[in-house]
Amino acid sequence: MIYLMKRFLALIPVSFLVASCTVLQWRQNDEKVQDTFKEVGLETSLHYYTSDSLKAKIRIQKVPSLNNNSSINVVFLHGSPSSSYAWNGYLKDTTLLKKATIYAIDRPGYGYSNFGKEIPEIEKQSYLINEAIKSRKLTNVVIIGASYGGAIAAQIGVMNEEVKSIIMISPAIDPKLEKDIWASKFTQWWLTRWLVPTAYRVAGDEKTIHAKELVKIEPLWKELQKPVYHIHGNADDLVPYENVVYTEKQFVHHKIITIPNKGHEISWKHPELIKPHLIEIINDVAR
């Protein structure tokens, strides 16, 4: 009996390691991305921006517009843990592609952007992602950030004059509403950190300093003279709906879009509720 128990305990780390390398990493390699888009008859390409100063490499996926006359570029930033893969339902949407060229970026530490080597500081992430966007010479940009990516999208809106509209979906933007999630403590304890899948370790490191990082960048919001759209489910039990109150106070030009009876997962579980608003915003920018 003792022998069997020892064998069982020995298998636990192996199970975590297997999960860490497979299903819990939320990413697809370049070849897999190309194959999945080829299956639906869409062209796509992968590009990498390298920052020598921050020693980081950022992966950018591009799906060209189906309308040669479109001048709009939509850029998606994911939450945590996640990757650009989370936006596949939008990147493959032909209605959106008739309106704009669409990009999805792996944030630092996720997907194929220096996987596992996080940059938890919001300012550094925003600088790095903005440089990646500028490397593609994008104009007329609509930038979209979900959850953790919401604040980054807003800061890039301050930094980049080519960003015309900012969309935050379920954003964790109010530092006073940041929750202390007990599970994230496993990513910080030396005894358990190695058991946690890589993407979750990165998310835990971001979460640990997120409230302090939001306080640092708060003064920027008064500088943002561009339209900010805040989309949030009023049944969100992970990032409280009350974040909309913060947006109303901090951003000069804002619009709150409430998704009734939906939680934090609206961006990837209910794209049909988000896309009509995106199309309306893209049309406004095009005009």
C-alpha positions in Angstrom: 0.0 0.0 0.0 2.8 2.4 0.9 4.6 1.5 -2.3 1.5 2.3 -4.4 1.0 5.6 -2.6 4.6 6.6 -3.4 4.1 5.6 -7.1 0.9 7.7 -7.2 2.7 10.8 -5.6 5.6 10.4 -8.0 3.2 10.5 -11.0 1.6 13.9 -9.9 4.5 16.1 -11.1 4.6 14.1 -14.4 0.9 14.8 -15.0 1.4 18.5 -14.4 4.4 18.6 -16.7 2.5 16.8 -19.5 -0.3 19.3 -19.1 2.2 22.2 -19.1 3.5 21.1 -22.5 0.2 20.5 -24.2 -3.4 21.5 -23.5 -2.9 24.3 -21.0 -0.6 26.5 -23.1 -3.2 28.1 -25.3 -1.0 28.4 -28.4 -0.5 27.2 -32.0 2.8 27.1 -33.8 3.3 28.9 -37.2 2.7 25.7 -39.2 -0.5 24.9 -37.4 -1.8 28.4 -37.8 -1.1 28.4 -41.5 -2.9 25.0 -41.9 -6.0 26.0 -40.0 -6.5 29.2 -42.1 -5.8 27.3 -45.3 -8.6 24.9 -44.4 -11.1 27.8 -44.5 -9.6 29.4 -47.6 -8.0 32.4 -45.9 -4.6 33.8 -46.4 -2.5 34.5 -43.2 1.1 35.3 -42.4 3.2 35.3 -39.2 5.8 38.0 -38.5 8.2 38.5 -35.6 9.4 41.8 -34.1 12.6 41.7 -32.1 13.4 44.2 -29.4 17.1 44.2 -28.5 16.6 46.6 -25.6 14.0 44.4 -23.9 15.5 41.1 -25.3 12.1 40.0 -26.5 10.5 38.7 -29.7 6.9 39.4 -30.5 4.8 37.3 -32.9 2.2 39.1 -35.0 -0.4 37.3 -37.1 -1.9 39.1 -40.1 -5.0 38.2 -42.1 -5.4 40.6 -45.0 -8.7 42.3 -45.7 -10.9 40.8 -48.4 -11.6 44.4 -49.5 -8.7 46.0 -51.4 -10.0 49.4 -50.7 -10.0 49.0 -46.9 -7.6 51.2 -45.0 -8.5 50.1 -41.5 -6.3 47.8 -39.4 -7.7 46.0 -36.4 -5.2 44.8 -33.7 -6.3 42.2 -31.1 -4.5 41.8 -27.7 -5.5 38.8 -25.5 -5.9 38.4 -21.8 -4.1 36.0 -19.5 -3.4 33.2 -19.7 -4.1 33.1 -23.4 -2.5 33.9 -26.8 -3.4 35.2 -30.2 -5.1 31.9 -30.8 -8.1 33.1 -28.7 -9.0 35.5 -31.5 -9.4 32.9 -34.3 -13.1 33.3 -34.4 -12.6 37.0 -35.3 -9.6 36.5 -37.6 -11.6 34.0 -39.7 -14.8 36.1 -39.8 -15.3 37.2 -43.5 -17.7 40.0 -42.5 -15.0 41.6 -40.4 -12.4 40.9 -43.1 -14.4 42.8 -45.6 -14.0 45.9 -43.3 -10.4 45.7 -42.3 -7.1 43.9 -42.2 -6.9 42.0 -38.9 -3.9 41.4 -36.7 -3.5 39.3 -33.5 -0.4 39.6 -31.2 1.0 37.2 -28.7 1.8 39.3 -25.6 5.2 38.8 -24.0 5.5 35.4 -22.3 2.6 33.8 -24.2 2.1 32.0 -27.4 5.2 32.3 -29.4 6.4 35.6 -28.0 9.3 34.5 -25.7 7.0 31.8 -24.2 7.5 31.7 -20.4 9.6 34.8 -20.2 7.1 37.3 -19.0 7.3 41.1 -18.9 4.8 41.8 -16.2 5.1 45.6 -16.2 2.3 47.2 -18.2 4.4 50.1 -19.4 7.1 47.8 -20.8 4.5 45.6 -22.5 2.8 48.5 -24.0 6.0 50.0 -25.3 7.1 46.7 -26.8 3.7 45.9 -28.4 3.5 49.4 -29.8 6.9 49.1 -31.3 5.8 45.8 -32.9 2.7 47.6 -34.3 4.9 50.4 -35.7 7.2 47.9 -37.3 4.3 46.9 -39.5 3.7 50.6 -40.4 0.0 50.4 -39.5 -2.4 53.3 -39.9 -6.0 53.9 -39.0 -5.7 51.4 -36.2 -8.6 50.1 -34.0 -7.0 48.4 -31.0 -8.8 45.8 -29.0 -7.7 44.4 -25.6 -9.5 41.8 -23.5 -9.2 41.5 -19.7 -5.6 42.1 -18.8 -5.0 43.4 -22.4 -7.5 46.2 -21.9 -5.2 48.5 -20.1 -2.4 47.8 -22.6 -4.7 48.7 -25.5 -5.6 52.0 -23.8 -2.0 52.9 -23.1 -1.0 52.1 -26.7 -3.8 54.5 -27.6 -2.0 57.2 -25.7 1.4 56.3 -27.3 0.4 55.8 -30.9 -1.2 58.6 -33.0 -2.3 56.1 -35.6 -4.7 54.5 -33.1 -8.1 56.0 -33.8 -10.3 54.0 -31.4 -9.7 51.8 -28.3 -12.0 48.9 -27.4 -11.6 47.2 -24.0 -13.5 44.0 -23.5 -14.0 43.0 -19.8 -11.0 45.0 -18.9 -9.3 44.8 -15.5 -8.7 48.5 -15.4 -9.6 49.7 -11.9 -6.8 49.0 -9.4 -9.1 49.1 -6.4 -11.2 46.3 -7.8 -8.3 43.9 -8.4 -9.1 40.6 -6.7 -6.6 38.5 -4.8 -7.0 35.1 -6.5 -5.8 32.4 -4.1 -4.8 30.0 -6.9 -2.3 32.5 -8.3 -0.3 32.0 -5.1 0.8 28.6 -6.4 2.7 30.4 -9.1 4.7 32.4 -6.5 5.6 29.7 -4.0 9.0 28.0 -4.9 7.6 24.7 -3.7 4.6 24.7 -6.2 5.7 27.1 -9.0 7.4 24.4 -11.0 4.2 22.4 -11.0 2.1 25.1 -12.7 1.8 25.2 -16.5 4.0 27.8 -18.1 1.2 30.1 -19.3 -0.3 30.1 -15.8 3.0 31.1 -14.2 3.2 34.1 -16.5 -0.3 35.0 -15.7 0.4 34.7 -12.0 3.4 37.0 -12.2 1.3 39.6 -14.0 -1.5 39.3 -11.5 0.8 39.7 -8.5 1.7 43.3 -9.5 -1.3 44.2 -11.6 -2.9 46.6 -9.2 0.3 48.6 -8.6 0.9 48.7 -12.4 -2.6 50.1 -13.0 -1.9 52.9 -10.4 1.3 53.8 -12.2 -0.4 54.4 -15.5 -3.6 56.0 -14.2 -2.5 59.6 -14.9 -2.3 58.7 -18.7 -6.0 58.4 -19.0 -6.8 62.1 -18.9 -4.4 62.5 -21.8 -6.4 60.1 -24.0 -8.6 62.2 -26.3 -9.6 59.3 -28.5 -12.9 57.3 -28.2 -12.7 54.5 -25.7 -15.3 51.7 -25.9 -15.8 49.6 -22.8 -17.7 46.3 -23.4 -18.5 44.3 -20.2 -20.8 41.5 -19.2 -22.9 42.5 -16.1 -22.6 39.0 -14.7 -18.8 39.0 -14.7 -17.6 37.3 -11.5 -13.9 37.4 -12.3 -13.4 41.1 -13.4 -16.2 43.0 -11.7 -18.7 44.9 -13.9 -18.1 47.9 -11.6 -14.9 48.5 -13.7 -17.2 50.5 -16.0 -17.6 53.2 -13.3 -13.8 53.7 -13.3 -13.9 54.0 -17.1 -16.7 56.7 -16.8 -14.6 58.7 -14.4 -11.2 58.4 -16.0 -11.6 58.5 -19.8 -12.8 61.7 -21.4 -14.5 60.2 -24.5 -16.0 56.9 -23.5 -18.9 54.7 -24.3 -20.1 51.8 -22.1 -21.6 48.8 -23.8 -23.2 46.3 -21.4 -23.7 42.7 -22.3 -26.7 41.5 -20.2 -26.4 38.3 -18.1 -22.9 37.3 -19.4 -19.7 36.8 -17.6 -16.0 37.3 -18.2 -15.8 34.9 -21.2 -17.8 37.1 -23.6 -14.9 37.8 -26.0 -14.2 34.2 -26.9 -17.4 32.4 -25.9 -19.9 34.9 -27.4 -18.2 36.7 -30.3 -21.6 37.0 -31.9 -22.4 39.6 -29.2 -19.2 41.5 -29.7 -18.8 41.6 -33.5 -21.8 43.9 -34.3 -20.2 46.5 -32.0 -16.8 46.1 -33.7 -18.3 46.6 -37.1 -20.1 49.7 -36.0 -16.8 51.1 -34.5 -14.8 50.2 -37.6 -17.4 52.0 -39.8 -17.1 55.1 -37.6 -13.3 55.1 -38.1 -13.7 54.6 -41.8 -16.0 57.6 -42.1 
